[in-house]
Amino acid sequence: MSEWIGNFRWLTGDEEPIIKSYEAEYGFGYHPLERPIEYYISHGVINLDKPRGPTSHQVTAWVKHMLKVSKTGHGGTLDPMVSGVLPIGIERATPAMRYIVGSYKEYVGVIHLHSDVSDDELENVFKLFSRGRIYQKPPYRSSVRRRLRTKEIYELEVLERDNKDILFRIRCESGFYVRKLAHDIGLILGVGAHLSELRRIAAGPFNENHNLVSLYELAAAIYKYEEEGDESLIRRVIMPYEYIFKFYPKIVVKDTAVAAITYGAQLKAPGILGIFGEFKKGDRVALFTKKSEVIAVAVSQYSSEEVLKMDKGVVTVTERVFMERELYPPMWKHVNKD
């Protein structure tokens, strides 16, 4: 009765859900990896390897032109001279990109010191910044208002040193200015410093070790699809947009409750099949079908432990619906109200 668990392996790996109830198989919807190709593309996201030079907006516009689609959007701006992970959503996936923008980011880069310092001095300054919240004011050339704010560093380490060039890795909160960090490190060392190179290696669930795609690889996949009718490459370079919610707690919804959510109803306890992960009251959760399609993002009104014990009542308040209304039929016309 819980065959649907296997539908989530591509997204959740070996994680097992907690089963709350059961439901017969109705056969609605598509497994995200098996969507018809046009539907697959329009509900897809590309883990693009942005080159140095163009802006994030330029690269996103190029992808839109290459795919001949009406809309694309990226998941977090990179400066023109910064390369690396730039998730790009296509068509129906575009509104979901906001849920990447606020995710943690990870970078590797090179700080160039303007004068020599000892290894001990360098290590002490990196330890000073290595964990916790720090004050930052965005640079003059930034795209946001220049006001003092705090941003968190989760990890910071020196990977290698070559005289005045320091190769480092940082994992930080979204909106953190790495260039400003390099400047501040130079000030504290008393020698001055600047950021000479930077590459983003992760943005939320997207990283350079999983399905990172160059513009050239995307162009080759489009050519194979359009000129030769071969879908295999385009299905590799584009991922289902459900991947955006890989790290989100997930509530699996009964087929009979899916359409009601797309029409604006709130999820109630009887409509839940199971839960992946844990969450607290007020946390964002992703609502999924048992075929592993994302329905919506919602705010939980209870903890996961409380939800599993509930027999009635509203469990989540929907924040954003992604699924089209016509994909699942309005089953409330055919079943008794819970």
N, C-alpha and C positions, 0 to 999 in steps of 0.2 A: 504493500500500500504506500510505500515511501520511495518509489522508483525515481521520483523527481530529484532526489539528492544528487544523483549522478549528473544531472544537468548543470550543476554548479562547479564541477571539478575544474573546468577550464579557468574559473574565476577565483575560487576559494581554496584550490588544492585539496589537501587532505583534511581540512577543517570539517568537523561534523556539526550539523545543526541540532538544536533541541527541538524535538517534535512536540507540537501542541495538539494537533488534531489530524484528521485524515479526510480525503476527498477522492471521489471517482475521477478517472481521466476523461476530460471532455475534448481534448485534441485541438484546443484553440492556440493561436499564436505561433511563433517560430522560435526555435533555439537560435540565439544570436549568431552562432557560427554557420547556421544553415539558412539564413534569410536569402530570398531571391536577390540577385546581384545588385539591381538598382536600389532596392530597399536596404541592402547591406551597406552600400556606399553612402546613402543619405542618412544612415544612422551610425556612421563610423567616425573614428578619431585616428589621426596619424601621429605617431611618436617621431616627429621630424627632427633631424640633426641640422639645426640652423647654422649656416656658414657665417664667417666673419664678413662684415661689410654692410649688407642690407639691414633695414629695420625689421622688427618682428611683423609690423603691419604690411610691409612690402612682401615678405615671404608668404604671409597668409593670403595676400591678394594673388600671388603667383599660383599658389595651390588651387585657389578658387578658379582661376583661368584655366589651369591645366586639366582640372576635373570637369570643367564646364557646368559648374553648379551655381546656384543663386546666392549661397551664403556660406561663409567660413568664419571661424573665430579662434583665437589662440588662448592658451591657458597661462598667461603670465609673461609680461614684456621682458625681452632681453635687449640690452644696449646694442647698437650696430656692431661694435667690435667684439662682442661676446658671442661665442659659439655654443652649440650643445642642444640639450633637450628642450624642444618647443612643441608641446602637444597642440594639435590643430583639429578642431571639431568641424564636421561637415554637415550642412543643412540642419536636420533635426537635432544633431548633437551640439549645435552651437550654444543653445541656452545652458547646457550642462557644464560648459567650460568654466563658469564662475565658481564651480565647486573644486576646481584645481587651483585657481588663482590664490586661494587662501591656504593651500597646503604648504608643508615645509619644502624648502629648496636645499639642494646640495651642489657645491661647486668645488672645482680644483682651479688653482691659479698661481700666478707668480707675482710676488711682491719684490720690487727692486729697491734696495736700500741705497741712500745717497752717499753713505760712508760706511766703513767697516764697524762692526760690533762683535763682541765675543759670543760664542755659542750659549754661554750661561745667561748673558743679558737677553738674548733673543728668546731663549726658553722661558725666562721669567715673565717677559711681556706676553708671550702667547698663553702662558698659564693664567695671567691676569684676565684675559679675554675668553678663556676656553669654555666657560659655561656661565649662563645666567643672562639677565637682562641688562642692556646698556642703553644709554641715551644716544640718539642720533638726530641730526637735522639733515634732510635731503640736500644734495648738492644743488647749485644754482641751475644746472642744466637738466634737472629732473622734471618729470611730467606731473608731479604732485606739489601741493602747497608746502612751502618751506616753514614747517613748524617743528619744534622739538617734540620727540616722541621716544618711546622705548620699544626696542625689538630684542628678541631672545636669540642667543647662540646656544645650540644644543651640543655641538662638537666642533672643536678647532684643533688642528694638529699640523706640525711641520712634517712634510714627507721627505724633503731633501733640501740640501743647501749647496749652492755653487757660488762661493764668495758672497757677493752682494745680492744674488738672486735666491729667493726663498720660495720653494714649491710647497704649497699648503693645501689643505682640504678643510672646508667648512660646511657644516649642516646648520641651517638657521631658519628662523621664522620668515614667512613670506613678507616681502617689502623691505628686507634688510639690504642696506647699501654696502656691498663688499668694498667698493672703491673708497668709501669713507673710512672703513676699518683699516685699510692699508695706510691711509693718511694718518690716522690716529696712532697706529703702531710706530710710524716714523717719528711722530711728535714725542711720544713717551720715551723712545730710544734716544731722542735728542739729535738724530742725524737726518731726519726727513726720509720719506719713502713714497712710492707711488705704485699703483697696480699696473703691471705691464701686460699681463695676459689673464684671461678668465674664461672658464668653460663650465656651463651648467651640466651636471651629470645626473641629476634627479629632480623631478618636480612631482611631489605626491607619489602616486603609484608608477609613474613613468620614469624610466632610467635608461642609461646608455647600454645596459647589458641585456635588455629585452626589447627586441623588435625595433631598434632605432633605424630610421630610414633617411637616406639622403634624397635631395631633390632629383638626382640622376636616377636613383632606384625607383622613385615614384614615377618619373617619366617613362622608364622602361616598362613598368607594370601597366601603365595606361596604354602604351603602344601595343603590348601583347593582348590586352583586353579589346581595344577598339579595332585593331587591324587584323588580329588572328583569332579573336573570339575566345581567348584563353583567360579564364577568371582566376587561375591559381595564384599569380603574382599579386594581383590587386587585392585578393583576400588575405595575402600575407602582409602587405604594407599598410593596409587599413585594418584596424581592430574595431570590434563592436564597442560602442560608447559606454556600455556597461562597465568597461574596464576602469573608467573614471572613479567608480564607486567600489573598487576592489577592497579598500581598507575601511569602508563604512560598515557599521553594524547593519545587518539586513533582516527584514521581516518578510517572510515568504507568505504571499496572500493566496487565498483560494481563488480558483477561476471564477467562481460565482460572485466574487466581490470586486473583481478587477474593474469592470466597466463602471460600477458605481463610483469608484475613486476617480476615474477619468472624467466623470460628469460632475465632480465636485463634492461627493460625499466623503465623510471622514471614515477612516478604518476603525471598525469595531472588533472587539475581542473574538466573536464567533467566526470572523473572516480570516483568522490567522492559522496557517499550517505549521510554521516553525520559525525559529530564530537562529541566525548566525551571529556569534559574538555577543558582547554584553554592552549595555548602555544604561545611562542614568536618566532621570526625569530632566527634560530640557535639551537632551542631546539630539543631534540630527541622526536620522536613520534613513536608509534607502529601502523602499518598498519594491519587492520583486515578485514576478510570477513564478510558478513552479517550473517554467521552462528557462529560467534565469534571465528574463527580460526585465529591465528596470521600468517601473511604473511611475514612480514619483520620489521626491525627497520630502520627508516630513519631520516634525518635531515631536518626540515622544512625550506623552503626558505622564508616563510612569517609568519605573526602572524595568529592565528586562526580566528580573526576578518576579516583579509584581505582575507584569503582563502575562507571564506563563500561568499564573494562578487565576486570572480573570475569566469570567464566563460571560460577561456583558459589559457594555459601556464603550465609549470612544477611547481608543488607545493612542492615536496620533492625530496631529493637526497638520494637514498638507501644506507644504511650503511652495512646491513647484511640481506640476504634473508634466511628464515627458511623453507618455504613451498616447497615441491617437485613439480617439473614441471608438472608431469603427473596427478595431482589431479584435476586441472581445465583445460579444453580444451582451445586451442588458439583461442579465439573468434574473434581476429582481422581479421581472415580469412572469418568471416561470417557477420560482421557488418561494417558499414561505419566508416571511420576514423572521430574522433571528431575534 
